[in-house]
Amino acid sequence: MSHLKKFFYYISNKRLTASHAAMLLGATYLINNVLGLLREIIIANKFGAERTADIFFSSFKIPDLIFQLLILGALSTAFIPVLVEHISKKDEEGIKIISNSVLNFFLLVAVLFAGFTFIFAPKIVPYIFPGFFRHTQETGFDVFKVTVNTTRIMLLSPIFFSISGIFSGILNSYKRFLTYALAPVIYNISIIFSALFLTEKFQIPVYGLALGVVVGAFLHAAIQFPEVLKTGFHYYPILNFKEGNIMRILKLMLPRSLAIGVNQINILVDSVVASFFVGGISIITYANDIQTIPTQIFGIAIATAIFPSLAESFVKKDMGEFMKSFSWSFRRIIFFLIPATVGMIVLRAQIVRLIFGFGNFNWESTRWTTMTLLFFAVSIIAQGLAPLVVRGFYAIQDTKTPLFIGIFVMALNAVLTITLPFIVYSPPNDRLGIAGVALAFSIASFANIILLLLFLHKKIGALDKDHRIFESAFRLLFASGVLGITAHYLLYFFDKYVDTLTVIGLGLQTLGTITISAAVYLGLTYILKCEEIRYIVDKFKKSDKAV
């Protein structure tokens, strides 16, 4: 127990290295994604992929848009790099002015946006989901009214997330990641609690879910506050625009906010098309939640952990260290995400059936979710690398290039999303349907990462001078191909010995296939002398010696 106490003391009171931060974030993202899946399982079990679930997921999008536009743009591109500069200079007065001015500004803007949306929600909702209100006879209530009310309840969440987002930026700048990583876990627990207990207390169950989102957003901020205080932060009601760095943050964040706005337009286009299919919004949400698990655990965790170090290297004009950190992070991401892509494609049906295939989630919903997951999964590697490459631009304080790339990708995605779902792919009448939205997203994701890499190369020079990324990718592709073949035949092997029509049998088939295939992959990467697996093995050896 003493070792455990020392571990928690260390990660909560020390500035973590990028490697330790990535491991911590990866572990908590794994826990959070398990909870996120549990949340979706409960919602799917209670509501299936029908209009009640669609109402919740649709109403969630507008408050989430406010948070994405306001806070993520400032946090990921402007606030952290500028704050890191002042921390490295030990400028306590500058840190105080910047932290409080940014917090107060975005809190004020979030309140104004939420208030405006609250008033005009009845006008906004029909434009975002035009096909949503065509199939309302099966619900037994006014779908439009309930969607508007649910949206209004959840408008409190971006206000709390604005506070939480700035707290996260402060903690990341000081390389303190524990409560930042735990905050989403608490958020998901709140929604799970509301799905299990609060939905039964309301005549319209979705109101209980909405309340859980609001409480979760409050707790998301509250859990980070004590650790923020440990950094020396004190709240002051100041809003100092005369401080040059405040205007600098606003100028830096504007292209990022526009880029996020472009991305949100993509999401809204997806939602518009999905709203024309009964259960479409729920199906696209369920499939997306599954395929983003590896991206969040490895892609976003590693990119988030390395970002302060990249920004610091650029401030110190140490581009050698910048490139070393970027290359190592790139290789670690593909080490995990190439096999994850192959595994999810092979096991897509088992995963969907195991997670959602019971309760009110019928076979038709299962079939469409499986097909949608397939088209999402093909671009996991592109999605997982994008956060790192984008942060490479932000670390060198270039926020415009990702914006221009994002605008092009948005246009491409919009055209594909409008056309692909209605393409006939098998005679006489089968269409891609809601799965076409996922295929459009994947094509756009590959276009996005290719353009990002090309333009970052143009900005800072060769990204792989020593060819280590290329060599790793070649070995990992070979090992992942063997993994895929192994998994394919293992499914047939287990099918002979277990009853896959039962949850236990299906679980044994899926878990057995994943375990053996993963062991084959890891063993093969070790034989091929992949640097990433040897790093992991060395870490385990050192931890054993320490114990």
ChimeraX attribute file (.defattr): number of C-alpha atoms within 10 A of each C-alpha:
attribute: neighborCount
match mode: 1-to-1
recipient: residues
	/A:1	6
	/A:2	6
	/A:3	10
	/A:4	9
	/A:5	9
	/A:6	11
	/A:7	11
	/A:8	12
	/A:9	11
	/A:10	13
	/A:11	18
	/A:12	17
	/A:13	15
	/A:14	14
	/A:15	17
	/A:16	20
	/A:17	14
	/A:18	21
	/A:19	13
	/A:20	15
	/A:21	24
	/A:22	24
	/A:23	17
	/A:24	21
	/A:25	25
	/A:26	22
	/A:27	16
	/A:28	22
	/A:29	25
	/A:30	19
	/A:31	16
	/A:32	24
	/A:33	22
	/A:34	16
	/A:35	20
	/A:36	23
	/A:37	19
	/A:38	17
	/A:39	21
	/A:40	24
	/A:41	22
	/A:42	18
	/A:43	25
	/A:44	24
	/A:45	18
	/A:46	19
	/A:47	19
	/A:48	26
	/A:49	27
	/A:50	20
	/A:51	24
	/A:52	23
	/A:53	21
	/A:54	26
	/A:55	21
	/A:56	23
	/A:57	19
	/A:58	25
	/A:59	23
	/A:60	21
	/A:61	17
	/A:62	24
	/A:63	23
	/A:64	16
	/A:65	18
	/A:66	24
	/A:67	23
	/A:68	20
	/A:69	22
	/A:70	25
	/A:71	25
	/A:72	21
	/A:73	25
	/A:74	26
	/A:75	22
	/A:76	21
	/A:77	29
	/A:78	27
	/A:79	27
	/A:80	25
	/A:81	27
	/A:82	21
	/A:83	25
	/A:84	23
	/A:85	18
	/A:86	18
	/A:87	15
	/A:88	13
	/A:89	11
	/A:90	11
	/A:91	12
	/A:92	13
	/A:93	9
	/A:94	16
	/A:95	21
	/A:96	18
	/A:97	20
	/A:98	24
	/A:99	23
	/A:100	19
	/A:101	21
	/A:102	23
	/A:103	23
	/A:104	20
	/A:105	16
	/A:106	20
	/A:107	20
	/A:108	13
	/A:109	15
	/A:110	27
	/A:111	17
	/A:112	13
	/A:113	17
	/A:114	22
	/A:115	15
	/A:116	11
	/A:117	20
	/A:118	20
	/A:119	11
	/A:120	12
	/A:121	18
	/A:122	17
	/A:123	11
	/A:124	14
	/A:125	19
	/A:126	15
	/A:127	11
	/A:128	17
	/A:129	19
	/A:130	14
	/A:131	17
	/A:132	28
	/A:133	16
	/A:134	12
	/A:135	14
	/A:136	14
	/A:137	10
	/A:138	8
	/A:139	11
	/A:140	7
	/A:141	12
	/A:142	11
	/A:143	20
	/A:144	16
	/A:145	11
	/A:146	18
	/A:147	25
	/A:148	21
	/A:149	18
	/A:150	23
	/A:151	27
	/A:152	23
	/A:153	20
	/A:154	28
	/A:155	27
	/A:156	23
	/A:157	26
	/A:158	28
	/A:159	26
	/A:160	23
	/A:161	26
	/A:162	28
	/A:163	24
	/A:164	25
	/A:165	26
	/A:166	26
	/A:167	26
	/A:168	26
	/A:169	26
	/A:170	24
	/A:171	24
	/A:172	24
	/A:173	26
	/A:174	20
	/A:175	24
	/A:176	25
	/A:177	27
	/A:178	23
	/A:179	24
	/A:180	26
	/A:181	21
	/A:182	19
	/A:183	23
	/A:184	24
	/A:185	22
	/A:186	21
	/A:187	23
	/A:188	24
	/A:189	19
	/A:190	23
	/A:191	27
	/A:192	24
	/A:193	16
	/A:194	25
	/A:195	24
	/A:196	15
	/A:197	13
	/A:198	19
	/A:199	20
	/A:200	14
	/A:201	11
	/A:202	12
	/A:203	9
	/A:204	14
	/A:205	18
	/A:206	28
	/A:207	25
	/A:208	23
	/A:209	26
	/A:210	29
	/A:211	22
	/A:212	25
	/A:213	25
	/A:214	23
	/A:215	19
	/A:216	27
	/A:217	28
	/A:218	23
	/A:219	20
	/A:220	29
	/A:221	24
	/A:222	17
	/A:223	18
	/A:224	23
	/A:225	19
	/A:226	12
	/A:227	21
	/A:228	21
	/A:229	13
	/A:230	12
	/A:231	13
	/A:232	10
	/A:233	18
	/A:234	11
	/A:235	13
	/A:236	13
	/A:237	9
	/A:238	16
	/A:239	17
	/A:240	17
	/A:241	16
	/A:242	8
	/A:243	13
	/A:244	10
	/A:245	19
	/A:246	22
	/A:247	13
	/A:248	14
	/A:249	22
	/A:250	18
	/A:251	14
	/A:252	22
	/A:253	27
	/A:254	20
	/A:255	21
	/A:256	28
	/A:257	22
	/A:258	21
	/A:259	24
	/A:260	22
	/A:261	22
	/A:262	21
	/A:263	21
	/A:264	20
	/A:265	18
	/A:266	23
	/A:267	17
	/A:268	19
	/A:269	21
	/A:270	24
	/A:271	26
	/A:272	21
	/A:273	24
	/A:274	28
	/A:275	25
	/A:276	19
	/A:277	17
	/A:278	20
	/A:279	22
	/A:280	28
	/A:281	28
	/A:282	31
	/A:283	29
	/A:284	23
	/A:285	20
	/A:286	23
	/A:287	25
	/A:288	17
	/A:289	15
	/A:290	23
	/A:291	24
	/A:292	18
	/A:293	20
	/A:294	25
	/A:295	26
	/A:296	21
	/A:297	25
	/A:298	27
	/A:299	30
	/A:300	24
	/A:301	27
	/A:302	29
	/A:303	27
	/A:304	21
	/A:305	27
	/A:306	26
	/A:307	28
	/A:308	23
	/A:309	22
	/A:310	28
	/A:311	26
	/A:312	21
	/A:313	19
	/A:314	19
	/A:315	18
	/A:316	13
	/A:317	12
	/A:318	12
	/A:319	14
	/A:320	11
	/A:321	16
	/A:322	22
	/A:323	20
	/A:324	14
	/A:325	17
	/A:326	22
	/A:327	19
	/A:328	15
	/A:329	24
	/A:330	22
	/A:331	22
	/A:332	19
	/A:333	25
	/A:334	25
	/A:335	25
	/A:336	20
	/A:337	26
	/A:338	22
	/A:339	24
	/A:340	24
	/A:341	23
	/A:342	22
	/A:343	24
	/A:344	23
	/A:345	21
	/A:346	20
	/A:347	19
	/A:348	22
	/A:349	19
	/A:350	19
	/A:351	20
	/A:352	21
	/A:353	20
	/A:354	18
	/A:355	20
	/A:356	25
	/A:357	22
	/A:358	17
	/A:359	13
	/A:360	16
	/A:361	20
	/A:362	15
	/A:363	13
	/A:364	10
	/A:365	21
	/A:366	22
	/A:367	16
	/A:368	21
	/A:369	27
	/A:370	24
	/A:371	22
	/A:372	26
	/A:373	28
	/A:374	23
	/A:375	22
	/A:376	30
	/A:377	27
	/A:378	23
	/A:379	22
	/A:380	26
	/A:381	24
	/A:382	24
	/A:383	27
	/A:384	29
	/A:385	25
	/A:386	22
	/A:387	20
	/A:388	24
	/A:389	19
	/A:390	23
	/A:391	24
	/A:392	25
	/A:393	22
	/A:394	25
	/A:395	25
	/A:396	20
	/A:397	18
	/A:398	20
	/A:399	25
	/A:400	18
	/A:401	19
	/A:402	24
	/A:403	22
	/A:404	15
	/A:405	17
	/A:406	25
	/A:407	20
	/A:408	16
	/A:409	24
	/A:410	25
	/A:411	15
	/A:412	18
	/A:413	27
	/A:414	22
	/A:415	13
	/A:416	19
	/A:417	27
	/A:418	17
	/A:419	16
	/A:420	20
	/A:421	21
	/A:422	16
	/A:423	13
	/A:424	13
	/A:425	12
	/A:426	9
	/A:427	7
	/A:428	7
	/A:429	8
	/A:430	11
	/A:431	16
	/A:432	20
	/A:433	22
	/A:434	28
	/A:435	28
	/A:436	26
	/A:437	29
	/A:438	29
	/A:439	26
	/A:440	23
	/A:441	26
	/A:442	21
	/A:443	19
	/A:444	25
	/A:445	23
	/A:446	19
	/A:447	18
	/A:448	22
	/A:449	22
	/A:450	12
	/A:451	17
	/A:452	22
	/A:453	17
	/A:454	13
	/A:455	16
	/A:456	19
	/A:457	13
	/A:458	11
	/A:459	13
	/A:460	14
	/A:461	12
	/A:462	13
	/A:463	19
	/A:464	15
	/A:465	11
	/A:466	10
	/A:467	12
	/A:468	15
	/A:469	18
	/A:470	13
	/A:471	13
	/A:472	21
	/A:473	18
	/A:474	11
	/A:475	17
	/A:476	25
	/A:477	16
	/A:478	15
	/A:479	20
	/A:480	27
	/A:481	17
	/A:482	18
	/A:483	26
	/A:484	23
	/A:485	14
	/A:486	20
	/A:487	25
	/A:488	16
	/A:489	12
	/A:490	18
	/A:491	19
	/A:492	12
	/A:493	13
	/A:494	18
	/A:495	16
	/A:496	10
	/A:497	10
	/A:498	15
	/A:499	15
	/A:500	18
	/A:501	10
	/A:502	11
	/A:503	15
	/A:504	13
	/A:505	16
	/A:506	21
	/A:507	19
	/A:508	17
	/A:509	23
	/A:510	21
	/A:511	14
	/A:512	16
	/A:513	24
	/A:514	20
	/A:515	12
	/A:516	15
	/A:517	23
	/A:518	20
	/A:519	13
	/A:520	18
	/A:521	22
	/A:522	19
	/A:523	14
	/A:524	20
	/A:525	22
	/A:526	15
	/A:527	11
	/A:528	15
	/A:529	13
	/A:530	19
	/A:531	17
	/A:532	19
	/A:533	19
	/A:534	14
	/A:535	12
	/A:536	10
	/A:537	13
	/A:538	12
	/A:539	11
	/A:540	12
	/A:541	11
	/A:542	10
	/A:543	10
	/A:544	9
	/A:545	7
	/A:546	8
	/A:547	6
